[in-house]
Amino acid sequence: MKLEKRDWLFIAVLAVVLATFIAISGKEKTKPVPDDPIHNPVYEEAYKNAPGPDASFFKKAFFRPAKKDAEQLCEPCHQQFGVKMPPNHPPKFRCLFCHKLVR
């Protein structure tokens, strides 16, 4: 099988696309939500409807934590304890859009 000019062009374009994806991906820069007693209410709220251990594979595979419900606990607690956000921090009402739950 002989590779023609258009085959090499396709391989080159594919290599450029792959290199671009590798170049723009990197280490995650946001901090995860700590798994400690202070943040337990956030995890409890997010996973309150989690399927049990005897649930079917599909229920477990397609379960998504209730992030919007859990996010309502973030801002009041951070204000109460005086935890300041960095100067360029995005809007505070979508905490779990960037910060990941580690459970």
C-alpha positions as CSV (number, residue, x, y, z in Angstrom):
1,M,0.0,0.0,0.0
2,K,1.5,3.3,-1.1
3,L,0.8,6.5,0.7
4,E,-0.2,9.3,-1.6
5,K,0.2,13.0,-1.2
6,R,-3.4,13.5,0.2
7,D,-2.8,10.7,2.7
8,W,0.3,12.6,4.1
9,L,-1.7,15.8,4.1
10,F,-4.5,14.1,6.2
11,I,-1.9,12.7,8.6
12,A,-0.3,16.1,9.0
13,V,-3.6,17.8,9.7
14,L,-4.5,15.1,12.2
15,A,-1.1,15.6,13.9
16,V,-1.6,19.3,14.1
17,V,-5.1,18.9,15.7
18,L,-3.7,16.4,18.2
19,A,-0.8,18.6,19.1
20,T,-3.1,21.5,19.6
21,F,-5.3,19.5,22.0
22,I,-2.2,18.4,23.9
23,A,-0.8,21.9,24.1
24,I,-4.0,23.5,25.4
25,S,-4.7,20.8,28.0
26,G,-2.9,21.1,31.3
27,K,-3.0,20.7,35.0
28,E,-6.3,21.7,36.6
29,K,-5.7,25.0,38.3
30,T,-8.8,25.3,40.5
31,K,-8.8,23.9,44.0
32,P,-11.2,21.0,44.8
33,V,-13.7,21.4,47.6
34,P,-12.0,20.0,50.7
35,D,-13.4,16.7,52.1
36,D,-13.3,17.8,55.7
37,P,-15.9,18.3,58.5
38,I,-16.4,22.0,57.6
39,H,-17.4,21.1,54.0
40,N,-19.5,18.0,54.9
41,P,-22.8,19.9,54.6
42,V,-21.9,20.7,51.0
43,Y,-21.2,17.1,50.2
44,E,-24.3,15.9,52.0
45,E,-26.5,18.3,50.0
46,A,-24.9,17.4,46.7
47,Y,-25.1,13.6,47.3
48,K,-28.5,13.5,49.2
49,N,-30.2,11.6,46.3
50,A,-27.2,9.4,45.4
51,P,-28.2,5.8,44.5
52,G,-27.5,3.2,47.2
53,P,-25.1,0.4,47.0
54,D,-27.8,-2.0,45.7
55,A,-28.9,0.3,42.9
56,S,-28.6,-0.7,39.3
57,F,-25.5,0.0,37.2
58,F,-27.4,2.6,35.1
59,K,-28.6,4.5,38.1
60,K,-25.0,4.7,39.4
61,A,-23.5,5.5,36.0
62,F,-25.9,8.4,35.3
63,F,-26.1,9.9,38.7
64,R,-25.1,13.6,38.9
65,P,-24.7,15.4,42.2
66,A,-27.1,18.2,43.1
67,K,-24.5,20.9,42.6
68,K,-26.9,23.9,42.5
69,D,-28.5,22.9,45.8
70,A,-25.1,22.5,47.4
71,E,-23.8,25.8,46.0
72,Q,-26.3,27.7,48.1
73,L,-24.3,26.8,51.2
74,C,-21.0,28.2,49.9
75,E,-21.4,32.0,50.0
76,P,-23.1,32.4,53.4
77,C,-20.5,30.3,55.1
78,H,-17.5,31.9,53.4
79,Q,-18.9,35.4,54.4
80,Q,-19.5,34.2,58.0
81,F,-15.9,33.0,58.4
82,G,-14.3,35.8,56.3
83,V,-12.8,33.7,53.6
84,K,-11.9,36.2,50.9
85,M,-12.1,35.4,47.2
86,P,-9.1,36.2,44.9
87,P,-9.5,39.6,43.0
88,N,-10.3,38.0,39.6
89,H,-12.7,35.4,41.0
90,P,-15.8,34.8,38.8
91,P,-19.3,35.2,40.2
92,K,-19.8,33.5,43.5
93,F,-23.1,31.7,42.8
94,R,-21.5,29.0,40.6
95,C,-18.8,27.6,42.9
96,L,-19.1,24.0,41.8
97,F,-18.8,24.9,38.1
98,C,-15.0,25.2,38.7
99,H,-14.4,23.7,42.1
100,K,-14.8,19.9,41.9
101,L,-16.3,17.6,44.5
102,V,-13.6,15.0,45.4
103,R,-15.9,12.2,46.6
